[in-house]
Amino acid sequence: MIKPIVLLAALAMPAAAFAQATTPMIPAGTYAVESHHTQAVFAVNHMGFSEFYGTIPNATGTLVIDPANLAATRLDVALPVAAIATTNAVLDGELKDPSWLDAAKYPEIRFVSTRLVQTGAHTARVEGMLTLHGVSRPVTLEASFNGAGVNPLDKAFTIGFSASGTIHRSEFGVTKYVPLIGDEVKLTLTAAFEKQG
């Protein structure tokens, strides 16, 4: 369950090509998470019969990016555990209680990038530290650049990314019902960032 988050895909093109193609379009600087259109989706196998899904909205955080120097990109995003939501109110409560994610003791899930590795014209591997349930472990996200431009509604310059990855919840101390309920958690992330200043 995570997070997430988050989520860097611009970091994708070959540095020179990306810089040449987008420097006029994407200003270097600090971007803040646009939380209304950013969320993490997780999937966990349920007893081998099906997968159940949940979301974690209301992300906060920053992306520092310079298209001319993608290696220096930094991502720091947090997700509030109390916002976790499935289609089942009872399950929502269980996921937040001490036997699962313990939202009161560990109120956020946080991802801080440590390295970016270009994997294609618009894709990148984002390595970082994920802190979940009081445990920090390295996690890798496969990210892709969605687009950039001025949001026609709020007029903010916005860049968007998608990312995916997998974690094992037991490695973060979330062991209830393993292996009856899957240990592997599949993550799908989508994020929008708005230029600051």
C-alpha positions as CSV (number, residue, x, y, z in Angstrom):
1,M,0.0,0.0,0.0
2,I,1.7,2.9,-0.6
3,K,2.8,5.0,-2.3
4,P,3.6,5.5,-3.7
5,I,4.2,7.1,-3.8
6,V,5.2,8.6,-6.0
7,L,6.3,8.9,-9.9
8,L,8.8,10.5,-12.1
9,A,8.6,9.9,-15.7
10,A,9.9,12.9,-17.4
11,L,13.0,11.7,-16.2
12,A,12.7,9.4,-19.0
13,M,14.1,10.7,-22.3
14,P,17.8,10.6,-23.0
15,A,19.0,13.7,-21.1
16,A,20.2,15.6,-24.2
17,A,17.2,14.7,-26.3
18,F,14.8,15.5,-23.5
19,A,16.5,18.8,-22.8
20,Q,16.5,19.8,-26.4
21,A,12.9,18.9,-26.9
22,T,11.4,20.3,-23.8
23,T,13.6,23.0,-22.2
24,P,11.4,25.7,-23.7
25,M,8.3,23.8,-22.6
26,I,9.2,22.6,-19.1
27,P,10.8,25.2,-16.8
28,A,13.3,23.9,-14.3
29,G,12.3,24.4,-10.7
30,T,10.2,23.1,-7.9
31,Y,6.8,21.6,-8.5
32,A,4.2,20.8,-5.9
33,V,1.8,17.8,-6.0
34,E,-1.6,18.7,-7.3
35,S,-3.4,16.5,-4.9
36,H,-6.8,16.6,-6.5
37,H,-5.5,14.6,-9.5
38,T,-2.9,12.5,-7.8
39,Q,-3.4,9.1,-6.2
40,A,-2.0,5.7,-5.5
41,V,-4.0,2.6,-6.4
42,F,-3.1,-0.8,-4.8
43,A,-4.1,-4.3,-5.5
44,V,-3.8,-7.4,-3.2
45,N,-4.7,-11.0,-3.9
46,H,-7.7,-12.2,-1.8
47,M,-7.3,-15.9,-0.9
48,G,-6.4,-16.8,-4.5
49,F,-9.9,-16.0,-5.7
50,S,-9.7,-12.4,-6.7
51,E,-7.8,-9.1,-6.3
52,F,-9.2,-6.3,-4.3
53,Y,-8.3,-2.7,-4.9
54,G,-8.0,0.5,-2.9
55,T,-6.9,4.0,-3.4
56,I,-4.9,6.5,-1.3
57,P,-5.7,10.1,-2.4
58,N,-4.6,13.5,-0.9
59,A,-0.9,13.2,-1.7
60,T,1.5,16.0,-0.8
61,G,5.0,16.6,-1.8
62,T,7.5,18.1,-4.3
63,L,9.3,17.4,-7.5
64,V,12.5,19.3,-8.2
65,I,13.4,18.9,-11.9
66,D,15.7,20.5,-14.5
67,P,15.2,19.0,-18.0
68,A,18.9,19.8,-18.8
69,N,20.1,17.8,-15.8
70,L,17.6,15.0,-15.1
71,A,20.0,13.1,-12.9
72,A,19.6,15.8,-10.3
73,T,15.8,15.3,-10.2
74,R,14.4,14.8,-6.7
75,L,11.0,13.5,-5.7
76,D,9.5,13.6,-2.2
77,V,5.9,12.5,-1.9
78,A,3.7,11.5,1.1
79,L,0.3,9.8,1.3
80,P,-2.0,10.0,4.3
81,V,-2.9,6.5,5.6
82,A,-6.2,7.9,7.1
83,A,-7.3,8.6,3.5
84,I,-7.1,5.0,2.4
85,A,-10.3,3.9,0.7
86,T,-11.8,0.8,-0.8
87,T,-15.4,0.0,-1.7
88,N,-16.0,-1.4,1.8
89,A,-16.3,0.9,4.8
90,V,-15.6,-2.0,7.2
91,L,-12.4,-2.9,5.4
92,D,-11.3,0.8,5.3
93,G,-11.5,0.9,9.1
94,E,-9.6,-2.4,9.4
95,L,-6.8,-1.2,7.1
96,K,-6.3,1.9,9.3
97,D,-6.3,0.1,12.6
98,P,-3.2,-1.2,14.5
99,S,-3.4,-4.7,13.1
100,W,-2.8,-3.4,9.6
101,L,-1.4,0.0,8.7
102,D,-2.0,1.7,12.1
103,A,-2.8,5.2,10.8
104,A,-2.7,6.7,14.3
105,K,0.9,5.6,14.9
106,Y,2.2,5.8,11.3
107,P,0.1,8.5,9.7
108,E,1.9,8.7,6.3
109,I,3.5,6.6,3.6
110,R,6.4,8.4,2.1
111,F,8.6,7.9,-1.0
112,V,11.9,9.9,-1.4
113,S,13.8,9.3,-4.7
114,T,17.5,8.5,-4.6
115,R,18.3,7.7,-8.2
116,L,16.9,8.0,-11.7
117,V,17.8,5.5,-14.5
118,Q,16.7,6.3,-18.0
119,T,15.0,3.3,-19.7
120,G,13.5,4.7,-22.8
121,A,12.4,7.8,-24.7
122,H,9.7,8.6,-22.2
123,T,10.3,6.2,-19.4
124,A,12.6,5.9,-16.4
125,R,13.3,3.7,-13.4
126,V,13.0,5.7,-10.2
127,E,14.8,4.3,-7.2
128,G,14.0,5.5,-3.7
129,M,13.2,4.8,-0.1
130,L,9.7,4.0,0.8
131,T,8.6,4.4,4.5
132,L,5.5,2.4,5.4
133,H,4.3,1.3,8.8
134,G,7.5,2.8,10.4
135,V,9.8,0.8,8.1
136,S,12.0,2.2,5.4
137,R,13.1,0.0,2.5
138,P,14.3,0.6,-1.1
139,V,11.7,0.5,-3.8
140,T,11.8,0.9,-7.5
141,L,9.1,2.4,-9.6
142,E,8.8,2.2,-13.4
143,A,7.7,5.7,-14.5
144,S,6.4,7.3,-17.7
145,F,6.0,10.9,-18.7
146,N,2.4,11.8,-19.6
147,G,2.6,15.4,-20.7
148,A,3.1,19.0,-19.7
149,G,1.5,22.4,-20.2
150,V,-0.7,25.1,-18.7
151,N,-3.8,23.8,-17.1
152,P,-6.6,25.6,-18.9
153,L,-8.7,25.8,-15.7
154,D,-6.4,27.0,-13.0
155,K,-3.7,28.4,-15.3
156,A,-0.9,26.5,-13.5
157,F,1.9,25.0,-15.5
158,T,1.5,21.3,-14.8
159,I,3.5,18.1,-15.6
160,G,2.1,14.6,-15.3
161,F,3.5,11.2,-14.7
162,S,2.4,7.6,-14.2
163,A,4.3,4.9,-12.4
164,S,4.0,1.3,-11.2
165,G,5.8,-1.0,-8.8
166,T,5.4,-3.9,-6.4
167,I,6.2,-4.3,-2.7
168,H,5.8,-7.1,-0.2
169,R,3.9,-5.8,2.8
170,S,5.5,-8.3,5.2
171,E,8.9,-6.5,4.6
172,F,7.2,-3.5,6.2
173,G,5.8,-5.4,9.1
174,V,2.3,-5.6,7.8
175,T,1.8,-9.4,8.1
176,K,-1.8,-9.9,9.0
177,Y,-3.2,-13.0,7.2
178,V,-0.1,-13.6,5.1
179,P,-0.2,-15.7,3.0
180,L,-4.0,-16.2,3.0
181,I,-4.2,-12.5,1.9
182,G,-1.4,-11.8,-0.6
183,D,1.9,-10.5,0.6
184,E,2.6,-8.9,-2.8
185,V,1.0,-5.5,-3.3
186,K,0.8,-4.1,-6.8
187,L,1.0,-0.3,-7.0
188,T,-0.2,2.0,-9.8
189,L,0.4,5.7,-9.4
190,T,-0.7,8.7,-11.3
191,A,0.5,12.2,-10.4
192,A,0.2,15.8,-11.4
193,F,2.7,18.5,-10.3
194,E,2.3,22.3,-10.5
195,K,5.1,24.8,-11.0
196,Q,5.9,26.9,-7.9
197,G,7.0,30.5,-8.0
